Amino acid sequence: MNKKGVCTLHQIFFGIVTVSDKGQIAIPVDARNALDIKPGDKLFVLRRKDGKGVTLVKAEVMDELLRNMLE
């Protein structure tokens, strides 16, 4: 639950962002809070299989996934 009393555990929509002239986006604060994304965190940018978007995954999560695959 967030501080407003709304459960964000299964929230999948956090808002809309605009791509800047430099190709940058800002991750909405509610998404950063719910996903514990902090300044300096590294994110993998992965193209979706259907080619219709991207997925952001924290590097530490990818590291753990790869470690588990190697075991």
Secondary structure by P-SEA (a helix, b strand, c coil): ccccccccccccccbbbbbcccccccccaaaaaaacccccbbbbbbccccccbbbbbbaaaaaaaaaaaac
